[in-house]
Amino acid sequence: MDLDLSAAGLPSTVPAKLPPAFESAGTEASEPPKTAGETTELKLAEFPHTCSIYVPATRTPGESLAALLWLAAPSDSKPGDTIREWQKSCDQTGLVLIVPTPKDADHWERADAEYLHRLLERVISQYKIDPHRVVIGGRGNAGSIAWPLAFAGREFVRGIAAVGAPLPRQTKVPPNDPAQRLAVFAALSSKKDAAAAMTQGLKKVADAGYNVTTITTSTTTGQLSDAEREELARWIDSLDRF
């Protein structure tokens, strides 16, 4: 059979609904698992940093999970608060949430890059993480370091979730590589001046060939609402599409 095929770009929209993350007879996709997940502490012996991890309860043993490394400053929110905000979405989509804390500052620095990469590699190997659904994200200035981290770790990172976190000006954007696919989810502030700062960097990323999905947050603070957080979780869940 002879077929003519035309290549097309991946859609930049987020699916309104996805099949359940875990197959279970009689369970609706909107229902979280009845068994609660588990919050644990993960400490890498060679680094002074601390980290909290939320692992959702899976319905079927052996099911692969997605992973989100979430970067936030201690002044933004405590790890426990962040986990509580994300718990429902994590349970629905099978998402492991990784919330590290800077060692002795209220922000992340480039010097922390080695720790964050080693941390993500440890979680990927320790839990059964789907290699197509590994994301680094964060909000505001603390989340901006997600950009250079993801570009430097394209051998295992597949997504960037930037919530009011503009691309740092000094960050070099490498051309997109189909063999190391990397997508971007950008949540813009409803404030025009703050959104403009992100839009300029997003154009640079899109021009380099990356798939960019954008939403505008409903809050003036730039924080995600529950519905927007669930939308981001669905976006992560859909990264394994082809």
C-alpha positions, 0 to 999 in steps of 0.5 A: 500500500502506497501512502502520501504523508505530510508532517505537521506540528503538534497541537499547542492546545491542552486536551479538555479531557483525557482517559484515566491515568490508571485503568480501573473498571467503573472509575471515571477519569475525574475521580481521584484514587480512593487511596491517598498518596504519600509525602516523603523526604528525599535527601542527597547525601552530597548536598545540603538541600532538602526536598519533599516529594509527593507520590500519588497512589496508583490503581495498578502496580507497575503503572508509569508516572509523570514527574514535575520538579517544581521550583519555588522560593521559601518566601513563596510557599512552604513545600507542604502547602505546594503539595496540598495545592497539587495533590488532587491533580497529582492523584488524577494524572499520576504525577510525582511532585518534587518540591526542593528547597534552596540550601540557605537563600530565598531564591535559586541560583545557577550554582544549584543546577547540579543538585537539581539535575542529580535530584531529578535523575534520582527520582526518575530512577527510583520511581517508574517515571515515564521518560516522555513526561518529565517536566521542570517548572516554577513560578516567578523569579524562582521558576525562571531557572527552569529554562536553563535547567531544562535546556541543559538537561534535554536528554531526560527533560521533556517539558518546561512549565513557566508560571509568570517566569520569563526566559532569563535574558542571558539564556541561550535557546538551542534549536529544537531537536525532534530526537529530544522533544521539549515543549513549553507551557507558559502561564501569563499574568493578567497584568499586561506589563508582566505578560509582555516581559514573558511574551518576548522570551516566548517568541524567541523560544517559538522561533527556535522550533519549540511547541509553546502552549500559553494561558492567561491566569485569572489571578492578578498575582499570577498564581494558578487557580485550581482549574489552571493547575488541573489544566497544566497537569493534563498538559503534562499527561499529554506529553507522550502523544505522537 
